[in-house]
Amino acid sequence: MPIAVDIDVMLARRKMSVGELAERVGITPANLAVLKNGRAKAVRFATLAALCEVLECQPGDLLRWEPEDAEAGAQAGLDPSTTGR
């Protein structure tokens, strides 16, 4: 999927556990794990807003777009900076 989720990065920066974030946002740890690991098909704006409020960040700090080719190269162990793209 071309949308990468960087919740782990923000959790590390805030020195916060997944369980604490889930509790403060009001979602289950299992649902947060689905979102965090990039397996979610959608995210409600209310959930995204709550994540941003708790983590004191912007949506762009949690989500970013990556071209499909870069993801395929990453999965194959290729460095996108060496593929000429």
NORUR-V915517 format. One record per pair of residues at least 24 apart in sequence whose ideal C-beta (glycine too) atoms are under 10 Angstrom apart, sorted by the first residue. I is the first residue (numbers start at 1). J is the second residue. Records with the same first field share a line. If there is no record, write none. Layout:
I: J / J
This chain:
1: 38 / 39 / 40 / 41 / 65 / 66 / 68 / 71
2: 64 / 65 / 66 / 67 / 68 / 69 / 70 / 71
3: 38 / 40 / 43 / 63 / 64 / 65 / 66 / 71
4: 38 / 62 / 63 / 64 / 65 / 66 / 70 / 71 / 74
5: 34 / 35 / 36 / 37 / 38 / 39 / 40 / 43 / 62 / 63 / 64
6: 36 / 38 / 57 / 60 / 61 / 62 / 63 / 64
7: 32 / 33 / 35 / 36 / 37 / 38 / 51 / 55 / 57 / 61 / 62 / 63
8: 36 / 37 / 62
9: 55 / 57 / 61 / 62
10: 36 / 51 / 52 / 54 / 55 / 56 / 57 / 61 / 62
11: 36 / 55
13: 55 / 56 / 57 / 61
14: 54 / 55 / 56 / 57
16: 54 / 55
20: 54
21: 50 / 51 / 54 / 55
22: 54
23: 54
24: 50 / 51 / 53 / 54 / 55
25: 49 / 50 / 51 / 52 / 53 / 54 / 55
26: 50 / 54
27: 51
35: 62 / 63
36: 62
38: 63
